[in-house]
């Protein structure tokens, strides 16, 4: 068993709502960390999260009964961690917002004042209404459109900006200097050497947004609130600070910005509405868990101990740490989040909270060489404090080849040995397991290009269909890690990252057995990669998943989607993990869902399908005779219509959508190939073709005939060869609803 197939991917549950500031945080499913811990350490054990990049992760582990120590250097992240551990009730958020709304601003309510900043005129009835957002083009000084909903007449949507909208924006811009100075002063004083960097960051807020935020921040200091409502209001303001910047592309598309780059067209969101809309994102009914600041003690029942600093500083206190596991989401560079966090921390908690971000404010670009060195610098402290038997379980979110290379080189350079990894898709976090290396100081083991290439070919062969470059890249990394060959003695981390990247790209691009489909020769990461056909092809992974899902439904008539994933993933471990899209496509084809529970549809029970297949054979023979063909059963599920002993049509009958297997077995047949299958299989067959260009090419010229069409032909009184052709072309297969997740 190799690293690339060593353990099954642990599935979790996708959140129904995005988490606050979610576009900057690791996109992790709920329950994965707790599930891994349950299989490796006992409840009550001490767990270390050395990076604290996912506030939700620590809270999940604490609720599962573990004592979690988190190194959290970002005040924004620490606040989110606190809110996850001890979330206020929704009523507290609403009450805090109501207190804010009725507080006076001059002669009017604060809510009224802020909504007036976004007033626009309804194009239909002429009423003044607050815009939900104004739309801007980069570099222009007035908005080009507005989005609103008029309560008076029901008119709404996106409309061009009016002259009054433009004049209002200009007027606010001319008077915004005082507000800008105030929000700058909360972050850094006038003579601070980093002030220019804060000013550059503030350029990602329009004057109207600065006006609104300055008013809200000032009011947060002045309101007399209970501690709980103050926490709640601070959380809402944090969401408003994010909603108010210019990093919101239009059309809306759930961006995940990494750099402070203003989109070509962007939204200027209504800050008051952002406050209101964030209530349901922060509100949580989860049971609170204890949260203390290091070095306070935690109860054995679990909780979170926050170290307000870096792992480097924490390590000095952990020489004899009782940790039984390390679980963390590996951080990735995010100049946008780190820089904006400096602004938000200063606005909400004062200039002292900005100190951890000084370096981030000055740095503009983060390459992967730098990131690998930064990870290695932190991880070497982790290596020093862990006992040899302590496992290190990590999530690598938003995976891409360079990130994975940097992370794996850094961990190996720090003394850790990769023991297992699992990948589902490029949209899911990679799961990895490390342990302390036992071969430190041994002679260098060189890993040949052929060894790497064989690992890559094996994964491509076992998938049986083209895959993304990411999957091949990880297979190559796993081969190098298996031999301890990611970094050589006396080699710098930067050199190792560059050499590894180049070697893996060469292993794929110069392999005469691999072909690049639908991609760019200049960019290996586009399109798909597959093994060139040698006539002896393995069954594709989607076909094997189809068989496994159906078998599981037969034996487990009431199961959840999560149950199905947990049962399937051990059959397809490591880099063979099927996507949720594949599994759902099979379920939509074979299953019936009720209240989140799946079962096999009655018509897809094996006995029913055997009867259907026999019925189809008889119909094909009867219709063939009506059209003056001679019919022949060549194999159990293969029939032919012949004329003068020459095959004209071949009918391949199947109750499944294992179309690749059928096409491979029929390559030598000279005639028109028709695949006869249930209507419920049609969408699944279309899905497989859509995701697999090699399968589409193999099935070029094939036609698909559904069971229902053959049944309907028996009712046609006069059937000719011409009408036969018209009928079989009248009901093509198509992808059914619910099968939109391609990977």
DALINFEN-V191476 format. One record per helix or strand of 3 or more residues. SS is the DSSP state (@ for helix, = for strand). FROM is the first residue (numbers start at 1). LEN is the number of residues. If there is no record, write none. Layout:
# DALINFEN-V191476
ss & from & len
SS & FROM & LEN
SS & FROM & LEN
This chain:
# DALINFEN-V191476
ss & from & len
@ & 3 & 3
@ & 22 & 3
@ & 32 & 7
= & 46 & 4
@ & 55 & 9
= & 67 & 5
@ & 75 & 11
@ & 90 & 13
@ & 110 & 7
= & 119 & 3
= & 128 & 3
= & 133 & 5
= & 145 & 5
= & 156 & 5
@ & 163 & 12
@ & 177 & 11
@ & 195 & 8
@ & 207 & 16
@ & 227 & 17
= & 265 & 5
@ & 271 & 7
@ & 279 & 4
= & 291 & 3
= & 303 & 5
@ & 311 & 5
= & 323 & 7
@ & 335 & 15
@ & 351 & 12
@ & 368 & 18
= & 391 & 6
@ & 401 & 13
= & 416 & 7
= & 430 & 7
@ & 449 & 15
@ & 469 & 14
@ & 493 & 17
= & 514 & 4
= & 528 & 4
@ & 541 & 15
@ & 561 & 9
@ & 574 & 3
@ & 580 & 11
= & 591 & 4
= & 597 & 4
@ & 602 & 3
@ & 606 & 21
= & 630 & 6
= & 638 & 6
= & 646 & 9
@ & 659 & 7
= & 672 & 6
@ & 679 & 13
@ & 693 & 6
= & 703 & 4
@ & 707 & 7
@ & 721 & 8
